[in-house]
Amino acid sequence: MFKATPNPPGANPSALFTVINGVETESLLANLSETLASANAMVSDLAFDLDGSRRHIALGILQLIELSAMLANRALDNVEAR
């Protein structure tokens, strides 16, 4: 049987997801990069099923995701360079 554990002190009870303290920056950036790659694949697939302005919106979102991925990857390169 599932037993819920209480929230730690200071936790926001309305937050469904949280990032625990103490995670290394490199790990956070690597996960961000992987998440953006997944979002890129999903929106890319969706964009080619759409027409007209909806397709343009999806492709605009895709460009934002790609830019964010480039920034995350550059930050990850900077962290690894140290």
N, C-alpha and C positions, 0 to 999 in steps of 0.2 A: 504494500500500500504506500502511496506517495505521502510523504510528510514534508510540509512546507517549513523552511527554516526562516527564522525572524530576520528582518533587515538589520544590517549593522548600524550602530549609532551614526547619525548624520546622513544616512542614505535618503535619497529622494524616492518616496514610495510610488510616485507616478512615473518614474523612469523604468521602462521595460528592459532596456539594455544599459549596460554600464561598462566602463573600462576600469579595471582595477588599478590601484596605485602601484607604482614600482615597475611597470612594464618598460623595458628599454625602448628608447626612441627608434632604434633600428627595427625592432620587432613591430612597433606601431606603424612605421612607414612601409614596411614590407606588406603588412596586412592591408593598409590603405591602398597600396599599389594593386594588390590582388583583387580587392573589392572594386576598384575602378575598372580593372580589366573585365570583370564580370558584368558590370553595368554597361561597359562599352559593347560587349557581345550582345547583351539583351536589347539595347536600344538600336544597335545596327541591324539586328534581325527584324525588329519591329519596323524600322524606317522603310525597309524595302517591301513591306506589306502595305504601306500607306501611299496615298496619292495627294497631290496638291499641297495646300498650306500645312496640313497635318504632317506630311513628309518633311517639309522644310523645318517645322518645329522640332521634329525628332532628330533631324540632322544637325540642327543648332545645339540641341542638348548633347548630341554625340561629340561635337567639337568642344564643348565645355568639359566633358568627361576626359577627352584626349588631352586637353590643355592641363587639367588637374593631374592627370597621370604623369605627364611630362614634369610638372613641378614636383610631384611626390618622388619620382625616380631621381631627379636631380638632387633633392634633399637626401635621399637614401645614398646616393653616390658620395655626397659630402660627409655623411655620417661614417661610411665605410672607409673614407680616405684618412680619417683620423687614426 
